Amino acid sequence: MTFVRHKSLRASLVKPFCVFLIIMGVFSLVLLRSSIKSLEYRLGTLQEKEVNLRKECRNLTSHKDVLLSLANIDDIAKNELGFVIQDRDKTIFVKERPTEGIFQTSYSSE
């Protein structure tokens, strides 16, 4: 007499389910790896952009320092805007006498 094993429903579903899990695991690993590579690429791009912006910031700061230097401001005021440094000997001071409403002029500030 031979014994015939009858497969149960649970036993017959285990093998296809395991194969399905392995295939899904492989696809999940591929998807995860591609996502990581994509993030690494974006991170590299952002780091390059950060380096370029830091260089530009340093250049703009040095340019600002040049423009705000006193020698440059003095040069622009004299040459481009026509300002002249007053000679102290030719300055006339005007004062009002508080009681009389009369103005007094002099070459000294006293």
VOGU-3710 file (C-alpha; in Angstrom, 3 decimals, decimal comma):
1> mtfvrhkslr> 0,000/0,000/0,000  1,402/3,329/-0,945  0,786/6,421/0,941  -0,185/9,441/-1,034  0,569/12,692/0,589  -2,016/15,318/0,080  -0,703/18,800/0,105  -2,535/21,089/2,339  -3,653/24,458/1,109  -1,242/26,206/3,459
11> aslvkpfcvf> 1,757/24,202/2,296  0,962/24,834/-1,343  0,858/28,633/-0,782  4,107/28,918/1,186  6,484/28,308/-1,722  4,918/30,902/-4,112  4,669/33,389/-1,252  8,375/32,958/-0,434  9,308/33,426/-4,095  7,113/36,534/-4,214
21> liimgvfslv> 8,803/37,922/-1,073  12,281/37,319/-2,517  11,381/39,031/-5,801  9,820/41,993/-3,965  12,884/42,211/-1,717  15,197/42,405/-4,736  13,088/45,112/-6,373  12,936/47,017/-3,089  16,731/46,897/-2,758  17,170/48,156/-6,331
31> llrssiksle> 14,697/50,976/-5,725  16,364/51,914/-2,431  19,821/51,911/-4,021  18,696/54,116/-6,912  17,053/56,528/-4,463  20,284/56,744/-2,472  22,310/57,421/-5,635  19,865/60,122/-6,644  20,160/61,784/-3,231  23,959/61,575/-3,392
41> yrlgtlqeke> 23,918/63,279/-6,785  21,643/66,050/-5,504  23,843/66,484/-2,422  26,941/66,820/-4,620  25,209/69,412/-6,787  24,126/71,416/-3,744  27,632/71,270/-2,275  29,089/72,630/-5,527  26,504/75,390/-5,486  27,396/76,190/-1,858
51> vnlrkecrnl> 31,101/76,463/-2,719  30,326/78,792/-5,642  28,061/80,968/-3,490  30,707/81,197/-0,757  33,283/82,321/-3,345  30,857/84,905/-4,692  30,133/86,116/-1,153  33,863/86,543/-0,462  34,300/88,440/-3,739  31,352/90,722/-3,000
61> tshkdvllsl> 32,611/91,377/0,525  36,054/92,346/-0,743  34,478/94,547/-3,432  32,307/96,211/-0,772  35,393/96,853/1,377  37,153/98,475/-1,566  34,163/100,694/-2,307  33,758/101,719/1,334  37,416/102,549/1,934  37,985/106,158/2,942
71> aniddiakne> 40,503/106,776/0,175  38,036/105,626/-2,460  35,204/107,709/-1,024  37,474/110,754/-0,877  38,589/110,175/-4,472  34,997/109,830/-5,743  33,900/112,925/-3,819  36,701/115,038/-5,281  36,827/113,769/-8,859  33,294/112,662/-9,744
81> lgfviqdrdk> 31,091/114,789/-7,489  33,199/117,943/-7,463  33,494/118,278/-3,682  36,293/120,464/-2,377  37,841/120,374/1,071  37,419/123,817/2,547  40,391/125,871/3,544  39,969/126,799/7,213  41,405/130,291/6,627  38,543/131,251/4,314
91> tifvkerpte> 35,683/129,979/6,503  33,311/132,637/7,792  31,310/131,930/10,938  27,959/133,622/11,466  26,476/134,062/14,966  23,245/135,608/16,063  23,218/137,706/19,181  20,339/136,364/21,228  19,089/139,683/22,578  19,466/142,002/19,618
101> gifqtsysse> 18,674/139,716/16,643  21,811/140,992/14,938  24,171/138,643/13,108  27,899/138,862/13,720  30,442/137,470/11,266  34,048/136,593/11,957  36,865/134,390/10,741  37,195/132,682/14,114  34,600/130,403/15,662  34,627/132,223/19,010
//
